[in-house]
Amino acid sequence: MSEQEQKNAAAGQRQRQHLKEDRQKTGMMFENAGLTRKNEDFMYQLNKQLDAQGATAEAKSALLEETMTALLEGQKTGQTAKGLFGTPTKHA
């Protein structure tokens, strides 16, 4: 393996590790919010959709906060994320 290939392999490994840590942080953020497992998954998928669509940090934060508040209120009466918002892609 050439020196350049070794550098590329090391860079790829660092990138994968960073992405893994980022996913874990995001998951923990929703896990500690008091949401049901399905609603946590909805929030995680919504977050991924907003990233994929290139939403600004302010818009993303506002939508996630608004959605989280609605989900926490909806959980009290048995409403699901899908029932309130449809799919994460549609809601984003």
MMTF fields as JSON, N, C-alpha, C and O atoms, coordinates in Angstrom:
{
  "mmtfVersion": "1.0.0",
  "mmtfProducer": "UNKNOWN",
  "numBonds": 367,
  "numAtoms": 368,
  "numGroups": 92,
  "numChains": 1,
  "numModels": 1,
  "chainsPerModel": [1],
  "groupsPerChain": [92],
  "chainIdList": ["A"],
  "bondAtomList": [4, 2, 8, 6, 12, 10, 16, 14, 20, 18, 24, 22, 28, 26, 32, 30, 36, 34, 40, 38, 44, 42, 48, 46, 52, 50, 56, 54, 60, 58, 64, 62, 68, 66, 72, 70, 76, 74, 80, 78, 84, 82, 88, 86, 92, 90, 96, 94, 100, 98, 104, 102, 108, 106, 112, 110, 116, 114, 120, 118, 124, 122, 128, 126, 132, 130, 136, 134, 140, 138, 144, 142, 148, 146, 152, 150, 156, 154, 160, 158, 164, 162, 168, 166, 172, 170, 176, 174, 180, 178, 184, 182, 188, 186, 192, 190, 196, 194, 200, 198, 204, 202, 208, 206, 212, 210, 216, 214, 220, 218, 224, 222, 228, 226, 232, 230, 236, 234, 240, 238, 244, 242, 248, 246, 252, 250, 256, 254, 260, 258, 264, 262, 268, 266, 272, 270, 276, 274, 280, 278, 284, 282, 288, 286, 292, 290, 296, 294, 300, 298, 304, 302, 308, 306, 312, 310, 316, 314, 320, 318, 324, 322, 328, 326, 332, 330, 336, 334, 340, 338, 344, 342, 348, 346, 352, 350, 356, 354, 360, 358, 364, 362],
  "bondOrderList": [1, 1, 1, 1, 1, 1, 1, 1, 1, 1, 1, 1, 1, 1, 1, 1, 1, 1, 1, 1, 1, 1, 1, 1, 1, 1, 1, 1, 1, 1, 1, 1, 1, 1, 1, 1, 1, 1, 1, 1, 1, 1, 1, 1, 1, 1, 1, 1, 1, 1, 1, 1, 1, 1, 1, 1, 1, 1, 1, 1, 1, 1, 1, 1, 1, 1, 1, 1, 1, 1, 1, 1, 1, 1, 1, 1, 1, 1, 1, 1, 1, 1, 1, 1, 1, 1, 1, 1, 1, 1, 1],
  "groupList": [{"groupName": "MET", "atomNameList": ["N", "CA", "C", "O"], "elementList": ["N", "C", "C", "O"], "formalChargeList": [0, 0, 0, 0], "bondAtomList": [1, 0, 2, 1, 3, 2], "bondOrderList": [1, 1, 2], "singleLetterCode": "M", "chemCompType": "L-PEPTIDE LINKING"}, {"groupName": "SER", "atomNameList": ["N", "CA", "C", "O"], "elementList": ["N", "C", "C", "O"], "formalChargeList": [0, 0, 0, 0], "bondAtomList": [1, 0, 2, 1, 3, 2], "bondOrderList": [1, 1, 2], "singleLetterCode": "S", "chemCompType": "L-PEPTIDE LINKING"}, {"groupName": "GLU", "atomNameList": ["N", "CA", "C", "O"], "elementList": ["N", "C", "C", "O"], "formalChargeList": [0, 0, 0, 0], "bondAtomList": [1, 0, 2, 1, 3, 2], "bondOrderList": [1, 1, 2], "singleLetterCode": "E", "chemCompType": "L-PEPTIDE LINKING"}, {"groupName": "GLN", "atomNameList": ["N", "CA", "C", "O"], "elementList": ["N", "C", "C", "O"], "formalChargeList": [0, 0, 0, 0], "bondAtomList": [1, 0, 2, 1, 3, 2], "bondOrderList": [1, 1, 2], "singleLetterCode": "Q", "chemCompType": "L-PEPTIDE LINKING"}, {"groupName": "LYS", "atomNameList": ["N", "CA", "C", "O"], "elementList": ["N", "C", "C", "O"], "formalChargeList": [0, 0, 0, 0], "bondAtomList": [1, 0, 2, 1, 3, 2], "bondOrderList": [1, 1, 2], "singleLetterCode": "K", "chemCompType": "L-PEPTIDE LINKING"}, {"groupName": "ASN", "atomNameList": ["N", "CA", "C", "O"], "elementList": ["N", "C", "C", "O"], "formalChargeList": [0, 0, 0, 0], "bondAtomList": [1, 0, 2, 1, 3, 2], "bondOrderList": [1, 1, 2], "singleLetterCode": "N", "chemCompType": "L-PEPTIDE LINKING"}, {"groupName": "ALA", "atomNameList": ["N", "CA", "C", "O"], "elementList": ["N", "C", "C", "O"], "formalChargeList": [0, 0, 0, 0], "bondAtomList": [1, 0, 2, 1, 3, 2], "bondOrderList": [1, 1, 2], "singleLetterCode": "A", "chemCompType": "L-PEPTIDE LINKING"}, {"groupName": "GLY", "atomNameList": ["N", "CA", "C", "O"], "elementList": ["N", "C", "C", "O"], "formalChargeList": [0, 0, 0, 0], "bondAtomList": [1, 0, 2, 1, 3, 2], "bondOrderList": [1, 1, 2], "singleLetterCode": "G", "chemCompType": "PEPTIDE LINKING"}, {"groupName": "ARG", "atomNameList": ["N", "CA", "C", "O"], "elementList": ["N", "C", "C", "O"], "formalChargeList": [0, 0, 0, 0], "bondAtomList": [1, 0, 2, 1, 3, 2], "bondOrderList": [1, 1, 2], "singleLetterCode": "R", "chemCompType": "L-PEPTIDE LINKING"}, {"groupName": "HIS", "atomNameList": ["N", "CA", "C", "O"], "elementList": ["N", "C", "C", "O"], "formalChargeList": [0, 0, 0, 0], "bondAtomList": [1, 0, 2, 1, 3, 2], "bondOrderList": [1, 1, 2], "singleLetterCode": "H", "chemCompType": "L-PEPTIDE LINKING"}, {"groupName": "LEU", "atomNameList": ["N", "CA", "C", "O"], "elementList": ["N", "C", "C", "O"], "formalChargeList": [0, 0, 0, 0], "bondAtomList": [1, 0, 2, 1, 3, 2], "bondOrderList": [1, 1, 2], "singleLetterCode": "L", "chemCompType": "L-PEPTIDE LINKING"}, {"groupName": "ASP", "atomNameList": ["N", "CA", "C", "O"], "elementList": ["N", "C", "C", "O"], "formalChargeList": [0, 0, 0, 0], "bondAtomList": [1, 0, 2, 1, 3, 2], "bondOrderList": [1, 1, 2], "singleLetterCode": "D", "chemCompType": "L-PEPTIDE LINKING"}, {"groupName": "THR", "atomNameList": ["N", "CA", "C", "O"], "elementList": ["N", "C", "C", "O"], "formalChargeList": [0, 0, 0, 0], "bondAtomList": [1, 0, 2, 1, 3, 2], "bondOrderList": [1, 1, 2], "singleLetterCode": "T", "chemCompType": "L-PEPTIDE LINKING"}, {"groupName": "PHE", "atomNameList": ["N", "CA", "C", "O"], "elementList": ["N", "C", "C", "O"], "formalChargeList": [0, 0, 0, 0], "bondAtomList": [1, 0, 2, 1, 3, 2], "bondOrderList": [1, 1, 2], "singleLetterCode": "F", "chemCompType": "L-PEPTIDE LINKING"}, {"groupName": "TYR", "atomNameList": ["N", "CA", "C", "O"], "elementList": ["N", "C", "C", "O"], "formalChargeList": [0, 0, 0, 0], "bondAtomList": [1, 0, 2, 1, 3, 2], "bondOrderList": [1, 1, 2], "singleLetterCode": "Y", "chemCompType": "L-PEPTIDE LINKING"}, {"groupName": "PRO", "atomNameList": ["N", "CA", "C", "O"], "elementList": ["N", "C", "C", "O"], "formalChargeList": [0, 0, 0, 0], "bondAtomList": [1, 0, 2, 1, 3, 2], "bondOrderList": [1, 1, 2], "singleLetterCode": "P", "chemCompType": "L-PEPTIDE LINKING"}],
  "groupTypeList": [0, 1, 2, 3, 2, 3, 4, 5, 6, 6, 6, 7, 3, 8, 3, 8, 3, 9, 10, 4, 2, 11, 8, 3, 4, 12, 7, 0, 0, 13, 2, 5, 6, 7, 10, 12, 8, 4, 5, 2, 11, 13, 0, 14, 3, 10, 5, 4, 3, 10, 11, 6, 3, 7, 6, 12, 6, 2, 6, 4, 1, 6, 10, 10, 2, 2, 12, 0, 12, 6, 10, 10, 2, 7, 3, 4, 12, 7, 3, 12, 6, 4, 7, 10, 13, 7, 12, 15, 12, 4, 9, 6],
  "groupIdList": [1, 2, 3, 4, 5, 6, 7, 8, 9, 10, 11, 12, 13, 14, 15, 16, 17, 18, 19, 20, 21, 22, 23, 24, 25, 26, 27, 28, 29, 30, 31, 32, 33, 34, 35, 36, 37, 38, 39, 40, 41, 42, 43, 44, 45, 46, 47, 48, 49, 50, 51, 52, 53, 54, 55, 56, 57, 58, 59, 60, 61, 62, 63, 64, 65, 66, 67, 68, 69, 70, 71, 72, 73, 74, 75, 76, 77, 78, 79, 80, 81, 82, 83, 84, 85, 86, 87, 88, 89, 90, 91, 92],
  "secStructList": [7, 7, 2, 2, 2, 2, 2, 2, 2, 2, 2, 2, 2, 2, 2, 2, 2, 2, 2, 2, 2, 2, 2, 2, 2, 2, 2, 2, 2, 2, 2, 6, 6, 6, 7, 7, 2, 2, 2, 2, 2, 2, 2, 2, 2, 2, 2, 2, 2, 2, 2, 2, 2, 6, 7, 7, 2, 2, 2, 2, 2, 2, 2, 2, 2, 2, 2, 2, 2, 2, 2, 2, 2, 2, 2, 2, 6, 6, 7, 7, 2, 2, 2, 2, 2, 7, 7, 2, 2, 2, 2, 7],
  "xCoordList": [0.851, 0.0, 0.903, 1.824, 0.633, 1.459, 1.157, 0.185, 2.009, 1.839, 0.52, -0.169, 0.173, -1.08, -2.291, -3.25, -2.25, -3.356, -3.506, -4.625, -2.387, -2.438, -3.072, -3.881, -2.707, -3.295, -4.798, -5.582, -5.192, -6.613, -7.383, -8.496, -6.791, -7.445, -7.615, -8.665, -6.595, -6.666, -7.714, -8.466, -7.76, -8.747, -10.162, -11.066, -10.353, -11.666, -12.094, -13.262, -11.163, -11.461, -11.864, -12.826, -11.13, -11.475, -12.86, -13.631, -13.171, -14.469, -15.597, -16.622, -15.421, -16.432, -16.635, -17.764, -15.548, -15.639, -16.392, -17.224, -16.098, -16.783, -18.287, -19.097, -18.657, -20.069, -20.759, -21.896, -20.078, -20.64, -20.888, -21.948, -19.926, -20.073, -21.194, -21.951, -21.303, -22.356, -23.735, -24.655, -23.884, -25.153, -25.508, -26.672, -24.519, -24.766, -25.208, -26.118, -24.577, -24.962, -26.4, -27.178, -26.749, -28.1, -29.111, -30.156, -28.804, -29.699, -29.899, -31.019, -28.834, -28.924, -29.754, -30.471, -29.663, -30.416, -31.913, -32.628, -32.389, -33.809, -34.175, -35.304, -33.23, -33.479, -33.754, -34.575, -33.081, -33.216, -34.356, -34.498, -35.156, -36.218, -37.54, -38.469, -37.645, -38.891, -39.865, -41.053, -39.377, -40.234, -40.324, -39.446, -41.402, -41.498, -40.462, -39.91, -40.211, -39.196, -39.545, -38.673, -40.808, -41.207, -41.088, -40.689, -41.433, -41.314, -39.848, -39.499, -38.988, -37.545, -37.055, -36.303, -37.489, -37.078, -37.569, -36.841, -38.793, -39.333, -38.443, -38.105, -38.064, -37.23, -35.852, -35.314, -35.292, -33.994, -34.084, -33.222, -35.127, -35.313, -35.585, -35.102, -36.357, -36.629, -35.325, -35.086, -34.497, -33.205, -32.354, -31.732, -32.329, -31.584, -32.15, -31.39, -33.469, -34.095, -33.738, -33.439, -33.771, -33.436, -31.981, -31.671, -31.09, -29.682, -29.561, -28.837, -30.27, -30.205, -30.747, -30.275, -31.737, -32.334, -31.542, -31.84, -30.544, -29.706, -30.37, -30.125, -31.205, -31.884, -30.86, -29.857, -31.113, -30.214, -30.308, -31.292, -29.3, -29.267, -30.45, -31.042, -30.788, -31.896, -33.231, -34.046, -33.445, -34.698, -34.814, -35.883, -33.715, -33.701, -34.018, -34.857, -33.349, -33.552, -34.996, -35.601, -35.537, -36.911, -37.906, -38.816, -37.744, -38.669, -38.554, -39.567, -37.331, -37.151, -37.765, -38.405, -37.572, -38.132, -39.66, -40.317, -40.211, -41.668, -42.246, -43.271, -41.586, -42.04, -41.945, -42.856, -40.85, -40.659, -41.748, -42.304, -42.047, -43.088, -44.434, -45.161, -44.763, -46.035, -46.084, -47.128, -44.973, -44.934, -45.108, -45.833, -44.451, -44.577, -46.017, -46.524, -46.669, -48.078, -48.963, -49.877, -48.696, -49.484, -49.364, -50.325, -48.191, -47.981, -48.931, -49.352, -49.262, -50.138, -51.52, -52.207, -51.924, -53.244, -53.143, -54.133, -51.947, -51.77, -51.566, -51.634, -51.32, -51.086, -49.653, -48.727, -49.488, -48.157, -47.628, -48.374, -46.339, -45.719, -46.325, -46.591, -46.541, -47.112, -48.521, -48.903, -49.286, -50.635, -50.651, -51.521, -49.696, -49.632, -49.035, -49.528, -47.971, -47.204, -47.074, -46.633, -47.438, -47.182, -45.762, -45.275, -45.103, -43.734, -42.729, -43.045, -41.526, -40.501, -40.17, -39.92, -40.171, -39.881, -40.947, -40.634, -42.189, -43.304, -43.265, -43.52, -42.948, -42.933, -41.762, -41.866, -40.651, -39.467, -39.763, -38.902],
  "yCoordList": [-1.172, 0.0, 1.243, 1.352, 2.154, 3.353, 4.303, 4.134, 5.287, 6.265, 7.023, 7.281, 7.375, 8.103, 7.244, 7.738, 5.972, 5.075, 4.927, 4.846, 4.89, 4.799, 6.05, 5.959, 7.216, 8.476, 8.488, 8.888, 8.047, 8.018, 7.061, 7.364, 5.908, 4.929, 5.493, 5.316, 6.168, 6.762, 7.875, 7.99, 8.681, 9.763, 9.198, 9.723, 8.14, 7.498, 6.941, 7.044, 6.353, 5.801, 6.915, 6.764, 8.032, 9.167, 9.706, 10.057, 9.771, 10.269, 9.355, 9.839, 8.05, 7.093, 7.193, 7.121, 7.358, 7.475, 8.745, 8.73, 9.844, 11.108, 10.976, 11.436, 10.359, 10.172, 9.295, 9.563, 8.259, 7.368, 8.128, 7.983, 8.929, 9.711, 10.727, 10.951, 11.342, 12.328, 11.677, 12.246, 10.482, 9.756, 9.398, 9.48, 9.004, 8.638, 9.85, 9.74, 11.005, 12.228, 12.601, 12.939, 12.538, 12.878, 11.936, 12.371, 10.651, 9.668, 9.908, 9.796, 10.238, 10.493, 11.741, 11.796, 12.729, 13.96, 13.657, 14.201, 12.807, 12.482, 11.439, 11.415, 10.585, 9.525, 10.106, 9.57, 11.182, 11.778, 12.785, 13.452, 12.906, 13.91, 13.401, 14.187, 12.105, 11.565, 11.104, 10.934, 10.901, 10.441, 8.922, 8.238, 8.4, 6.956, 6.539, 7.376, 5.259, 4.761, 5.115, 5.517, 4.965, 5.285, 6.785, 7.193, 7.596, 9.036, 9.47, 10.405, 8.796, 9.052, 8.776, 9.562, 7.656, 7.285, 8.32, 8.681, 8.795, 9.829, 11.071, 11.633, 11.498, 12.69, 12.477, 13.382, 11.294, 10.989, 11.045, 11.627, 10.44, 10.444, 11.859, 12.238, 12.635, 14.021, 14.817, 15.589, 14.629, 15.306, 14.956, 15.834, 13.685, 13.257, 13.898, 14.318, 13.975, 14.58, 16.057, 16.552, 16.757, 18.181, 18.389, 19.323, 17.516, 17.591, 17.358, 18.076, 16.358, 16.015, 17.145, 17.355, 17.867, 18.963, 20.262, 21.248, 20.263, 21.448, 22.566, 23.741, 22.217, 23.229, 24.011, 23.452, 25.293, 26.102, 25.635, 25.009, 25.937, 25.516, 26.103, 25.43, 27.351, 28.005, 27.355, 27.075, 27.12, 26.507, 25.084, 24.658, 24.361, 22.981, 22.943, 22.16, 23.784, 23.825, 24.181, 23.572, 25.162, 25.591, 24.475, 24.225, 23.807, 22.737, 21.554, 20.973, 21.19, 20.072, 20.384, 19.524, 21.602, 21.994, 21.994, 21.49, 22.559, 22.602, 21.186, 20.889, 20.329, 18.949, 18.188, 17.439, 18.375, 17.687, 18.088, 17.234, 19.358, 19.837, 19.217, 18.76, 19.202, 18.62, 17.12, 16.598, 16.435, 14.993, 14.7, 13.777, 15.474, 15.259, 15.479, 14.736, 16.493, 16.736, 15.631, 15.156, 15.228, 14.189, 12.838, 12.069, 12.54, 11.269, 11.11, 9.999, 12.213, 12.171, 11.639, 11.065, 11.837, 11.371, 10.192, 9.807, 9.621, 8.432, 8.692, 7.759, 9.929, 10.236, 9.88, 10.039, 9.401, 9.048, 10.142, 11.007, 10.083, 11.05, 10.925, 11.925, 9.686, 9.468, 10.044, 10.618, 9.895, 10.439, 11.96, 12.576, 12.559, 14.018, 14.662, 15.686, 14.055, 14.714, 13.938, 14.505, 12.674, 11.85, 11.317, 10.995, 11.222, 10.696, 11.814, 12.989, 11.462, 12.485, 13.269, 14.473, 12.59, 13.258, 14.301, 15.413, 13.939, 14.85, 16.046, 17.18, 15.786, 16.853, 17.812, 18.998, 17.294, 18.139, 19.156, 19.97],
  "zCoordList": [0.0, 0.0, 0.0, 0.81, -0.898, -0.994, 0.166, 0.902, 0.296, 1.375, 1.223, 2.21, -0.005, -0.256, 0.1, 0.693, -0.256, 0.075, 1.58, 2.087, 2.3, 3.757, 4.355, 5.279, 3.83, 4.302, 4.042, 4.903, 2.85, 2.502, 3.404, 3.835, 3.687, 4.555, 5.96, 6.578, 6.465, 7.803, 7.844, 8.812, 6.805, 6.748, 6.696, 7.346, 5.934, 5.854, 7.195, 7.569, 7.917, 9.239, 10.209, 10.962, 10.192, 11.066, 10.724, 11.618, 9.448, 9.004, 9.477, 9.957, 9.348, 9.811, 11.318, 11.801, 12.056, 13.51, 13.896, 14.804, 13.202, 13.482, 13.22, 14.024, 12.119, 11.797, 12.836, 13.223, 13.28, 14.293, 15.594, 16.202, 16.021, 17.25, 17.114, 18.059, 15.943, 15.704, 15.783, 16.369, 15.194, 15.256, 16.693, 17.087, 17.471, 18.861, 19.674, 20.496, 19.458, 20.17, 19.844, 20.736, 18.567, 18.136, 18.76, 19.243, 18.751, 19.35, 20.828, 21.327, 21.539, 22.979, 23.261, 24.26, 22.399, 22.594, 22.637, 23.479, 21.752, 21.712, 22.761, 23.251, 23.101, 24.079, 25.463, 26.207, 25.809, 27.133, 27.227, 28.252, 26.199, 26.176, 26.736, 26.918, 27.012, 27.545, 26.479, 26.754, 25.269, 24.179, 24.181, 24.707, 23.583, 23.394, 22.355, 21.641, 22.283, 21.347, 19.893, 19.124, 19.527, 18.146, 17.874, 16.783, 18.864, 18.679, 18.641, 17.92, 19.412, 19.327, 17.91, 17.334, 17.363, 16.013, 15.004, 14.08, 15.178, 14.293, 14.335, 13.293, 15.543, 15.685, 15.051, 14.413, 15.226, 14.63, 13.104, 12.446, 12.552, 11.096, 10.581, 9.514, 11.339, 10.957, 10.925, 9.997, 11.928, 11.985, 10.762, 10.165, 10.395, 9.21, 7.944, 7.07, 7.839, 6.659, 6.551, 5.464, 7.679, 7.666, 7.25, 6.511, 7.727, 7.306, 5.805, 5.116, 5.305, 3.883, 3.01, 1.892, 3.525, 2.765, 2.904, 2.231, 3.769, 3.927, 4.709, 4.437, 5.673, 6.485, 7.306, 7.751, 7.503, 8.324, 9.774, 10.167, 10.551, 11.957, 12.727, 13.57, 12.436, 13.138, 12.787, 13.667, 11.502, 11.058, 11.588, 12.026, 11.546, 12.034, 13.523, 13.966, 14.284, 15.728, 16.071, 16.954, 15.375, 15.636, 15.332, 16.123, 14.2, 13.826, 14.778, 15.166, 15.158, 16.086, 17.448, 18.054, 17.926, 19.225, 19.181, 20.092, 18.119, 17.949, 17.866, 18.48, 17.112, 16.948, 18.263, 18.617, 18.982, 20.263, 21.256, 21.947, 21.328, 22.239, 21.888, 22.77, 20.605, 20.166, 20.455, 20.845, 20.266, 20.535, 22.022, 22.395, 22.86, 24.307, 24.764, 25.604, 24.216, 24.544, 23.976, 24.65, 22.751, 22.1, 22.777, 22.805, 23.326, 24.02, 25.201, 25.523, 25.837, 27.011, 26.662, 27.507, 25.407, 24.971, 24.008, 23.387, 23.886, 23.061, 21.584, 20.783, 21.203, 19.791, 19.408, 20.203, 18.194, 17.7, 16.782, 16.321, 16.532, 15.62, 14.23, 13.562, 13.804, 12.473, 12.395, 11.375, 13.457, 13.483, 13.481, 12.866, 14.164, 14.241, 12.992, 12.517, 12.463, 11.407, 10.105, 9.105, 10.081, 8.9, 8.969, 10.053, 7.85, 7.828, 8.12, 7.934, 8.574, 8.799, 7.525, 7.58, 6.391, 5.123, 4.811, 4.385, 5.024, 4.761, 5.716, 5.311, 6.975, 7.977, 7.782, 8.094, 7.265, 7.059, 5.973, 5.639]
}
